[in-house]
Amino acid sequence: MIQDGALPLETVTGAKTKTVAAPAWMLQVKTSALNFVWLLASLTLLAVGWQIVCMTIGKDLPTPLTATATLIEMLKTPFSTDPNNMGIGLQLGASLKRVAIGFSLGAALAIPLGMLMGSSAICKRLFDPIAQILRPVSPLVWFPLSLVTFKAMGGTSTATLFTIFITSLWPTLINTAFGVGSLPEDYRTVARVFQFSSQRYFSKILLPFALPHIVTGLRLSMGTAWLVIVAAEMLSGDMGMGFFAWDSYNAGSYDKMVAAVMLIGMVGLLLDRVFEAALKRVQYT
């Protein structure tokens, strides 16, 4: 008998052929190796396209090898406190801290409000137009509005956090509302037949069904938050990856600017993979 997650192998004994199960770890190693190969292929394709741009229309743009060498050099002293050459690790940490705060505040509002919108037609009619009006507004607009609003409450730092908060909550809000609202009627019928309490209905039926949608929303929101922090730091001049990239451009250090872009992209990929792994754990199979 072949266990779930096992890789079937054939062995020959005399005239008979037996099917045995390979260990689950072997399948995991194979899957991981295949994913790594695809990642290398993807990065190679990106590097080739980048190199072509450098050789044609972007002759001032640092090549992949130059930018990679610069990034490696910057990573040798990531926590330098030199005011004129602040370490890239400190810059990255400042950005991640702002993203974590703004994203968490957005999720704390979006998840319960999304559940209300998904379970109540009145709440959906009341809040959905607000969401659809505010959702398309660019972070480049939210930031100056935030500066005006929070002028007496911390200035640019508070404005940056609010910009992340207001732009990152919508994917989670919309996906949560959709997940709760799409719960099949059969599930509700079962809950009524077995006389589930409100708490049991929420924990055993509603939340497990909506959780994949919620995690998908959080994944999209994190991508938005990481995108917005770069733009917000460029506008605010606060320490962080966005400021570092913009300051490097103004100083003519294009290799550092591109190296910062590479690091921003790699961190974004890592954050996305974390939420992808979480989504796999909560999805129905």
LINLIN-V280253 format. One record per residue. N is the residue number from 1. PHI is phi in degrees with one decimal (999 if undefined). PSI is psi in radians with two decimals (999 if undefined). D_CENTER is the distance of its C-alpha to the mean C-alpha in whole Angstrom. Layout:
N:PHI:PSI:D_CENTER
N:PHI:PSI:D_CENTER
This chain:
1:999:2.34:40
2:-93.9:2.15:36
3:-76.1:2.76:34
4:-62.2:2.42:30
5:80.9:0.05:28
6:-95.3:2.67:31
7:-99.6:2.07:32
8:-70.8:2.35:36
9:-128.8:2.60:38
10:-107.8:2.32:42
11:-125.4:2.56:45
12:-108.7:2.17:48
13:-125.8:1.85:51
14:65.0:-2.16:54
15:-97.2:-0.04:54
16:-105.1:2.61:51
17:-112.1:2.18:48
18:-108.7:2.55:45
19:-107.0:2.10:42
20:-115.9:2.80:40
21:-98.0:2.19:36
22:-75.4:2.66:34
23:-59.4:2.65:33
24:-62.7:-0.58:29
25:-63.8:-0.50:28
26:-66.1:-0.71:29
27:-65.3:-0.68:27
28:-65.2:-0.72:24
29:-63.6:-0.75:25
30:-62.7:-0.76:26
31:-64.7:-0.76:22
32:-63.4:-0.73:21
33:-64.4:-0.70:23
34:-65.9:-0.73:23
35:-63.1:-0.67:19
36:-66.3:-0.69:20
37:-62.8:-0.76:22
38:-65.2:-0.64:20
39:-63.3:-0.77:18
40:-61.5:-0.72:21
41:-63.4:-0.71:22
42:-65.4:-0.79:19
43:-66.1:-0.62:19
44:-64.5:-0.76:23
45:-61.0:-0.74:23
46:-62.9:-0.77:20
47:-64.0:-0.68:23
48:-64.0:-0.80:26
49:-62.1:-0.73:25
50:-60.8:-0.79:24
51:-63.3:-0.68:27
52:-63.3:-0.71:29
53:-62.1:-0.75:28
54:-62.5:-0.56:29
55:-86.1:-0.17:32
56:-119.0:-1.50:33
57:-89.3:-0.29:32
58:-120.4:1.09:30
59:-67.8:-0.37:32
60:-86.4:-0.14:31
61:-78.3:2.26:28
62:-59.9:2.50:27
63:-74.0:2.88:27
64:-55.6:-0.72:25
65:-66.3:-0.72:27
66:-64.6:-0.80:28
67:-65.6:-0.68:24
68:-64.6:-0.74:23
69:-62.8:-0.69:27
70:-65.7:-0.73:26
71:-63.2:-0.74:22
72:-61.8:-0.71:24
73:-65.3:-0.70:27
74:-66.9:-0.59:25
75:-74.7:-0.18:23
76:-71.8:-0.52:27
77:-129.3:1.18:27
78:-71.9:-0.34:23
79:-117.3:0.57:25
80:-65.7:2.35:28
81:-102.5:0.24:29
82:-61.9:2.10:31
83:-57.7:-0.51:31
84:-88.8:-0.15:31
85:-152.2:1.12:29
86:-64.0:2.37:26
87:-59.8:2.53:24
88:-66.0:-0.50:21
89:-65.7:-0.70:20
90:-67.4:-0.68:21
91:-62.7:-0.78:19
92:-65.6:-0.73:15
93:-61.1:-0.70:16
94:-62.8:-0.73:17
95:-66.3:-0.79:14
96:-62.7:-0.65:12
97:-63.5:-0.80:14
98:-64.2:-0.72:14
99:-63.2:-0.75:10
100:-61.1:-0.74:11
101:-69.1:-0.90:14
102:-63.1:-0.73:13
103:-64.6:-0.75:10
104:-64.6:-0.73:13
105:-63.8:-0.72:15
106:-63.6:-0.76:14
107:-65.3:-0.66:13
108:-63.3:-0.52:16
109:-89.3:-0.71:18
110:-68.6:-0.70:16
111:-66.7:-0.93:16
112:-65.3:-0.65:20
113:-67.8:-0.66:21
114:-64.2:-0.66:19
115:-65.7:-0.68:21
116:-63.9:-0.77:24
117:-65.7:-0.62:24
118:-75.2:-0.49:23
119:-100.5:-0.21:27
120:-129.4:2.12:29
121:-64.3:-0.59:30
122:-64.9:-0.82:31
123:-63.1:-0.67:28
124:-63.6:-0.79:26
125:-66.5:-0.50:29
126:-80.1:-0.75:29
127:-99.3:-0.41:25
128:-61.3:-0.75:24
129:-60.5:-0.64:26
130:-62.4:-0.79:24
131:-62.0:-0.74:21
132:-72.2:-0.42:22
133:-77.6:-0.75:23
134:-83.8:-0.49:21
135:-58.6:-0.73:18
136:-78.3:-0.11:19
137:-67.4:2.27:20
138:-70.4:2.58:18
139:-62.2:-0.44:17
140:-66.5:-0.36:20
141:-92.6:-0.68:22
142:-62.7:-0.62:20
143:-63.5:-0.91:21
144:-64.4:-0.59:25
145:-62.0:-0.69:25
146:-66.7:-0.65:23
147:-60.7:-0.73:26
148:-67.7:-0.75:29
149:-68.5:-0.76:28
150:-106.5:0.57:27
151:-58.2:-0.63:30
152:-97.0:0.18:31
153:-127.4:0.77:28
154:108.0:-0.05:27
155:62.1:-2.21:27
156:-66.3:-0.62:24
157:-63.0:-0.81:22
158:-66.5:-0.66:22
159:-63.8:-0.68:21
160:-63.8:-0.80:18
161:-62.9:-0.74:17
162:-66.3:-0.65:18
163:-62.8:-0.73:16
164:-64.2:-0.79:13
165:-58.8:-0.89:14
166:-73.6:-0.45:16
167:-91.7:-0.39:13
168:-94.8:-0.20:10
169:-80.1:-0.38:12
170:-67.2:-0.76:14
171:-58.9:-0.71:11
172:-67.5:-0.74:12
173:-59.7:-0.87:15
174:-68.2:-0.75:16
175:-68.2:-0.65:15
176:-65.1:-0.78:16
177:-61.5:-0.72:19
178:-65.0:-0.78:20
179:-61.7:-0.79:19
180:-68.1:-0.73:22
181:-70.4:-0.37:24
182:-93.6:0.17:24
183:-60.4:2.16:26
184:-60.7:2.58:29
185:-63.3:-0.51:32
186:-59.2:-0.64:33
187:-64.4:-0.72:31
188:-67.2:-0.64:32
189:-63.5:-0.75:36
190:-60.4:-0.73:35
191:-63.3:-0.67:34
192:-70.5:-0.70:37
193:-62.7:-0.74:40
194:-88.9:0.08:39
195:54.6:0.89:39
196:-65.9:2.44:35
197:-71.2:2.91:35
198:-60.2:-0.70:32
199:-66.9:-0.74:30
200:-69.2:-0.68:31
201:-60.7:-0.74:30
202:-67.2:-0.81:27
203:-79.2:-0.50:26
204:-100.9:-0.39:27
205:-122.4:-1.06:27
206:-66.2:-0.91:24
207:-64.6:-0.82:22
208:-59.2:-0.65:21
209:-70.7:-0.70:22
210:-83.6:-0.29:19
211:-58.2:-0.75:16
212:-59.1:-0.66:15
213:-68.0:-0.68:14
214:-64.1:-0.80:13
215:-65.4:-0.65:10
216:-61.0:-0.75:10
217:-62.6:-0.73:10
218:-63.6:-0.65:7
219:-63.2:-0.78:5
220:-67.5:-0.66:6
221:-65.3:-0.69:6
222:-63.6:-0.72:4
223:-60.0:-0.71:4
224:-65.7:-0.77:7
225:-61.4:-0.74:8
226:-69.3:-0.54:7
227:-69.9:-0.76:9
228:-71.3:-0.61:12
229:-60.1:-0.62:12
230:-64.8:-0.82:14
231:-65.1:-0.72:16
232:-64.9:-0.70:17
233:-71.1:-0.54:18
234:-63.6:-0.68:20
235:-76.8:-0.65:22
236:-82.4:-0.50:23
237:78.6:0.16:24
238:-73.3:2.72:22
239:-59.6:2.39:21
240:156.7:3.14:18
241:-65.7:-0.67:16
242:-64.2:-0.80:17
243:-62.9:-0.72:20
244:-61.3:-0.78:21
245:-64.9:-0.75:20
246:-69.4:-0.71:23
247:-66.1:-0.67:25
248:-64.4:-0.69:25
249:-62.9:-0.80:26
250:-63.6:-0.53:29
251:-84.4:-0.05:30
252:79.7:0.18:30
253:-89.8:1.30:28
254:-65.0:-0.53:27
255:-66.0:-0.69:26
256:-68.1:-0.67:24
257:-61.0:-0.83:22
258:-69.0:-0.63:21
259:-61.7:-0.68:20
260:-64.4:-0.69:18
261:-62.0:-0.72:16
262:-60.7:-0.77:16
263:-66.2:-0.70:15
264:-59.4:-0.78:12
265:-64.8:-0.72:11
266:-66.7:-0.71:11
267:-66.1:-0.70:9
268:-60.6:-0.71:6
269:-63.1:-0.76:8
270:-62.9:-0.78:8
271:-61.9:-0.71:5
272:-64.3:-0.71:4
273:-66.7:-0.56:8
274:-63.0:-0.79:8
275:-72.8:-0.53:7
276:-63.8:-0.73:9
277:-64.8:-0.70:11
278:-64.1:-0.67:11
279:-64.4:-0.69:12
280:-62.5:-0.54:15
281:-75.9:-0.43:16
282:-105.9:-0.14:17
283:-72.4:2.57:18
284:-74.2:2.50:21
285:-109.8:999:23
